[in-house]
């Protein structure tokens, strides 16, 4: 399979001024400033085959956006390099931007006071899209993203969900080969999120568009991506498939149940009963609702349920597989090594 995105030993450093407190510190910083080197991205390498949707995730401040800005050509790497569809973004920017689409969830590329249709007409001229191709493209985007209901409205009047769909359409107007989506579902309600996910999936499947998706919504990852790259403190900590994560954590389960009487939760002590540390079995409660996370290699589902029912009165209970969010939390806390 052809490689569309290739990043090799990417590093990015920033200089940060160090200021001592008080007036003396301000004067000293003015005439003899001290600077500290901050390494936001530290030796990150990965590749993305053509047509893949890659989940690119990490906590706030991990360096995700800095990597995306280097891949899109906005920032110059301190060292290392990246190549997208055979082009190095920082060296051939004018031609390169014709092949990519970028959506930043907190920023818009739309003209605030123009009607959405007029905004697309301006972008058509910027990207030099021929008339016949433009009309076909708009018909496709209207179908996938359902733009017709608000395409004549000024951008400033659009809801957050409408603006996000409009931004995604704007980024796809010139049929890019690669689409960078930075938090495309942030702040959206459940229905709009599902519409956005369906649109991304359709565009990827029908046009073979390669997508890099950064998000804090793990439902986006589970529904759209088969592979993820996780970074933390500027370094890559995992690169692989969701199935590999789930396989690694296949022994972890969560028992969820509702107590008849909320104070009864004080009667439960799983660690003492099974003589296991908190990293192998843990209990948390919110009123009458209780969650018990446990390792089935250490204690069986049958024993957990039997102890629970013998200790407290339960209205309802069920067993869940480990959630991706819990896996990622443990990776970041360095509780596991993958």
C-alpha positions as CSV (number, residue, x, y, z in Angstrom):
1,X,0.0,0.0,0.0
2,X,1.3,3.5,-0.9
3,X,2.5,5.7,1.9
4,X,0.8,9.1,1.9
5,X,2.3,10.6,5.0
6,X,5.8,10.0,6.3
7,X,7.3,11.7,9.4
8,X,10.9,10.9,10.3
9,X,12.4,12.0,13.7
10,X,10.3,15.1,14.0
11,X,11.4,17.6,16.7
12,X,10.3,21.0,17.5
13,X,11.8,23.4,20.0
14,X,10.6,26.7,21.3
15,X,12.5,29.4,23.2
16,X,10.8,30.5,26.4
17,X,11.8,33.6,28.3
18,X,12.5,33.1,32.0
19,X,11.5,36.2,34.1
20,X,12.5,36.6,37.8
21,X,9.8,38.1,40.1
22,X,9.5,41.8,40.9
23,X,10.7,45.0,39.3
24,X,14.3,43.8,39.5
25,X,13.4,40.7,37.5
26,X,11.6,42.8,34.9
27,X,14.6,45.1,34.4
28,X,16.9,42.1,34.2
29,X,14.7,40.4,31.6
30,X,14.7,43.5,29.5
31,X,18.5,43.9,29.4
32,X,19.8,40.4,30.0
33,X,17.0,38.0,29.2
34,X,17.3,34.3,30.1
35,X,15.8,31.8,27.8
36,X,14.9,28.2,28.2
37,X,14.5,25.7,25.4
38,X,11.2,23.8,25.4
39,X,11.0,20.7,23.3
40,X,7.4,20.4,22.3
41,X,7.9,17.5,20.0
42,X,10.6,15.0,20.7
43,X,11.7,12.5,18.0
44,X,8.4,11.4,16.6
45,X,8.3,9.1,13.5
46,X,5.3,7.4,11.9
47,X,3.8,6.8,8.5
48,X,0.2,6.7,7.2
49,X,-0.9,4.6,4.1
50,X,-3.1,6.1,1.5
51,X,-6.8,5.9,2.5
52,X,-6.3,5.3,6.2
53,X,-8.0,7.3,9.0
54,X,-5.4,7.6,11.7
55,X,-6.4,8.7,15.2
56,X,-3.7,11.0,16.7
57,X,-4.4,11.5,20.4
58,X,-2.8,12.8,23.6
59,X,-3.6,14.9,26.6
60,X,-3.6,18.7,26.4
61,X,0.0,20.0,25.9
62,X,1.2,16.7,24.5
63,X,2.3,18.2,21.2
64,X,-0.5,17.0,18.9
65,X,-1.2,20.4,17.4
66,X,2.5,21.1,17.0
67,X,2.9,17.9,15.0
68,X,-0.1,18.8,12.8
69,X,1.2,22.3,12.2
70,X,4.5,20.8,11.0
71,X,2.7,18.3,8.7
72,X,0.6,21.1,7.2
73,X,3.6,23.4,6.7
74,X,2.6,26.0,9.2
75,X,5.7,25.3,11.4
76,X,9.2,24.4,10.4
77,X,10.7,21.4,12.3
78,X,13.8,22.0,14.4
79,X,15.1,18.7,13.1
80,X,13.7,15.8,11.2
81,X,11.4,16.1,8.3
82,X,8.0,15.1,6.9
83,X,6.8,14.2,3.4
84,X,3.2,14.1,2.4
85,X,2.3,12.7,-1.0
86,X,5.9,13.1,-2.1
87,X,6.1,16.8,-1.1
88,X,7.9,18.4,1.8
89,X,5.4,21.0,3.1
90,X,7.9,23.7,4.1
91,X,9.7,23.6,0.7
92,X,6.8,23.5,-1.8
93,X,4.1,25.2,0.2
94,X,2.1,26.8,-2.7
95,X,1.6,23.5,-4.5
96,X,1.4,21.5,-1.3
97,X,-1.6,23.3,0.1
98,X,-3.6,22.4,-3.0
99,X,-3.4,18.7,-1.9
100,X,-4.5,19.0,1.7
101,X,-7.5,20.1,3.7
102,X,-7.3,21.4,7.3
103,X,-10.0,21.9,9.9
104,X,-9.2,23.3,13.3
105,X,-12.2,22.8,15.7
106,X,-11.6,26.1,17.5
107,X,-10.9,28.2,14.4
108,X,-12.8,28.8,11.1
109,X,-11.5,29.5,7.6
110,X,-14.9,30.9,6.6
111,X,-15.6,34.6,6.0
112,X,-17.7,35.7,9.0
113,X,-20.1,38.2,7.2
114,X,-20.4,36.4,3.8
115,X,-23.2,34.0,3.1
116,X,-21.8,30.4,3.1
117,X,-22.5,30.0,-0.7
118,X,-20.4,33.2,-1.4
119,X,-17.6,31.9,0.8
120,X,-17.4,28.7,-1.2
121,X,-17.4,30.8,-4.4
122,X,-14.4,32.7,-3.1
123,X,-12.6,29.5,-2.2
124,X,-13.3,28.1,-5.7
125,X,-11.4,31.0,-7.2
126,X,-8.5,30.7,-4.6
127,X,-8.1,27.0,-5.4
128,X,-8.8,27.6,-9.2
129,X,-11.5,24.9,-9.3
130,X,-13.1,24.7,-12.8
131,X,-16.8,25.4,-12.9
132,X,-18.0,21.9,-13.9
133,X,-15.9,20.3,-11.2
134,X,-17.0,22.9,-8.6
135,X,-20.7,22.1,-9.3
136,X,-20.2,18.4,-9.0
137,X,-18.2,18.9,-5.9
138,X,-20.8,21.1,-4.2
139,X,-23.5,18.5,-5.1
140,X,-21.5,15.8,-3.4
141,X,-20.7,17.9,-0.3
142,X,-24.4,19.0,0.0
143,X,-25.4,15.3,0.0
144,X,-22.8,14.2,2.5
145,X,-22.8,17.2,4.9
146,X,-26.4,18.4,4.3
147,X,-25.5,22.0,3.7
148,X,-28.7,23.1,1.8
149,X,-30.6,24.2,4.9
150,X,-28.1,27.0,5.7
151,X,-25.9,27.5,2.6
152,X,-27.5,31.0,2.0
153,X,-27.0,32.1,5.6
154,X,-24.2,34.4,6.7
155,X,-21.5,32.4,8.5
156,X,-21.9,34.4,11.7
157,X,-25.5,33.2,12.1
158,X,-24.6,29.5,11.9
159,X,-24.7,27.2,14.9
160,X,-21.5,25.5,16.1
161,X,-22.6,22.2,14.4
162,X,-23.5,23.9,11.1
163,X,-20.2,25.9,11.1
164,X,-18.2,22.7,11.7
165,X,-20.0,21.0,8.7
166,X,-19.4,24.1,6.7
167,X,-15.7,24.2,7.6
168,X,-15.3,20.5,6.6
169,X,-16.9,21.2,3.3
170,X,-14.6,24.2,2.7
171,X,-11.6,22.0,3.4
172,X,-12.8,19.4,0.9
173,X,-13.9,21.8,-1.9
174,X,-10.7,21.3,-3.9
175,X,-10.7,17.5,-3.4
176,X,-7.6,17.2,-1.2
177,X,-5.7,13.9,-1.0
178,X,-5.1,14.4,2.8
179,X,-7.5,15.8,5.4
180,X,-6.2,17.0,8.8
181,X,-9.0,17.3,11.4
182,X,-8.1,18.8,14.7
183,X,-11.0,18.3,17.2
184,X,-13.8,18.3,14.6
185,X,-16.5,17.3,17.1
186,X,-15.5,19.4,20.1
187,X,-18.5,21.1,21.7
188,X,-21.1,19.4,19.5
189,X,-24.2,17.5,20.6
190,X,-24.6,13.8,20.1
191,X,-26.7,14.0,16.9
192,X,-24.3,16.4,15.2
193,X,-21.3,14.4,16.2
194,X,-22.8,11.3,14.6
195,X,-23.5,13.3,11.4
196,X,-19.9,14.5,11.3
197,X,-18.5,11.0,11.8
198,X,-20.7,9.6,9.1
199,X,-19.5,12.4,6.7
200,X,-15.8,11.6,7.5
201,X,-16.4,7.9,7.0
202,X,-18.2,8.5,3.6
203,X,-15.6,10.8,2.3
204,X,-12.8,8.4,3.2
205,X,-14.6,5.3,1.7
206,X,-15.8,6.9,-1.5
207,X,-12.8,9.1,-2.3
208,X,-10.0,7.3,-0.6
209,X,-9.0,10.5,1.3
210,X,-6.3,10.0,3.9
211,X,-7.4,11.4,7.3
212,X,-5.4,12.4,10.4
213,X,-7.9,12.9,13.2
214,X,-7.0,14.5,16.6
215,X,-9.7,14.3,19.2
216,X,-10.4,14.0,22.9
217,X,-13.6,12.2,22.1
218,X,-12.7,8.5,22.2
219,X,-16.0,7.6,20.5
220,X,-14.6,9.3,17.4
221,X,-11.5,7.0,17.6
222,X,-13.5,3.8,18.2
223,X,-16.0,4.6,15.4
224,X,-13.6,5.9,12.7
225,X,-10.1,4.6,13.3
226,X,-8.5,1.2,13.2
227,X,-5.1,2.6,14.2
228,X,-4.0,5.2,16.7
229,X,-0.8,7.1,17.5
230,X,-0.6,8.3,21.1
231,X,1.8,11.0,22.2
232,X,2.6,12.4,25.6
233,X,5.0,15.1,26.6
234,X,6.2,15.4,22.9
235,X,7.1,11.7,22.6
236,X,5.3,8.8,20.9
237,X,4.1,6.2,23.5
238,X,2.0,4.0,21.2
239,X,1.5,3.3,17.5
240,X,-0.8,0.4,16.6
241,X,-4.3,-0.9,16.2
242,X,-7.2,-0.6,18.6
243,X,-7.5,-4.4,18.4
244,X,-3.9,-4.6,19.9
245,X,-4.9,-2.4,22.8
246,X,-8.0,-4.4,23.5
247,X,-6.1,-7.7,23.2
248,X,-3.5,-6.4,25.7
249,X,-6.3,-5.5,28.1
250,X,-8.5,-8.5,27.3
251,X,-8.6,-9.6,31.0
252,X,-9.9,-6.3,32.3
253,X,-13.7,-6.1,33.0
254,X,-15.9,-3.6,34.8
255,X,-18.9,-4.7,36.9
256,X,-21.5,-2.0,37.1
257,X,-24.5,-2.2,39.4
258,X,-27.1,-0.1,41.3
259,X,-27.6,-0.6,45.0
260,X,-31.1,-0.7,46.6
261,X,-29.7,1.4,49.4
262,X,-26.8,3.8,48.6
263,X,-25.2,3.7,52.1
264,X,-24.6,0.0,51.6
265,X,-21.6,0.7,49.5
266,X,-19.6,1.0,52.8
267,X,-20.1,-2.8,53.2
268,X,-18.0,-3.5,50.1
269,X,-14.3,-4.0,50.4
270,X,-13.0,-5.8,47.3
271,X,-9.3,-5.3,48.0
272,X,-9.5,-7.0,51.4
273,X,-11.9,-9.7,50.3
274,X,-9.7,-10.8,47.3
275,X,-6.3,-9.7,48.8
276,X,-5.5,-7.7,45.7
277,X,-3.9,-4.2,45.3
278,X,-5.9,-1.3,43.8
279,X,-4.3,-1.6,40.4
280,X,-5.8,-5.1,40.0
281,X,-9.2,-4.4,41.5
282,X,-10.8,-1.0,42.3
283,X,-14.2,0.2,43.3
284,X,-15.8,3.7,42.8
285,X,-19.3,4.8,43.5
286,X,-21.6,7.7,42.8
287,X,-24.5,7.4,45.2
288,X,-26.2,4.1,44.5
289,X,-24.3,3.5,41.3
290,X,-21.1,1.4,41.7
291,X,-18.3,0.4,39.3
292,X,-15.8,-2.3,40.1
293,X,-12.8,-2.6,37.7
294,X,-11.0,-5.9,38.0
295,X,-8.5,-8.2,36.3
296,X,-10.1,-11.6,35.4
297,X,-6.7,-13.2,35.5
298,X,-6.6,-12.5,39.2
299,X,-10.3,-13.0,40.2
300,X,-13.1,-14.5,38.2
301,X,-16.3,-12.8,37.1
302,X,-18.3,-15.4,39.1
303,X,-16.4,-14.7,42.3
304,X,-16.9,-10.9,41.9
305,X,-20.6,-11.2,41.3
306,X,-21.0,-13.8,44.1
307,X,-19.3,-11.5,46.7
308,X,-21.3,-8.5,45.6
309,X,-24.6,-10.2,45.9
310,X,-23.7,-11.7,49.3
311,X,-22.6,-8.3,50.7
312,X,-25.3,-5.8,49.4
313,X,-28.8,-5.7,47.9
314,X,-28.5,-5.0,44.1
315,X,-31.3,-3.7,41.8
316,X,-29.4,-4.5,38.5
317,X,-25.9,-5.3,37.3
318,X,-24.0,-6.0,34.1
319,X,-20.4,-6.6,33.0
320,X,-18.5,-4.4,30.5
321,X,-15.3,-4.8,28.7
322,X,-12.6,-2.3,29.4
323,X,-13.1,1.1,27.7
324,X,-10.5,2.6,25.5
325,X,-10.4,5.7,27.7
326,X,-9.3,3.7,30.7
327,X,-6.6,2.0,28.6
328,X,-5.2,5.4,27.5
329,X,-5.3,6.8,31.0
330,X,-3.1,3.9,32.2
331,X,-0.7,4.3,29.3
332,X,-0.2,7.9,30.2
333,X,0.2,7.1,33.8
334,X,2.9,4.6,32.8
335,X,1.0,1.8,34.5
336,X,1.5,-0.4,31.4
337,X,4.1,-0.7,28.7
338,X,3.0,-1.4,25.2
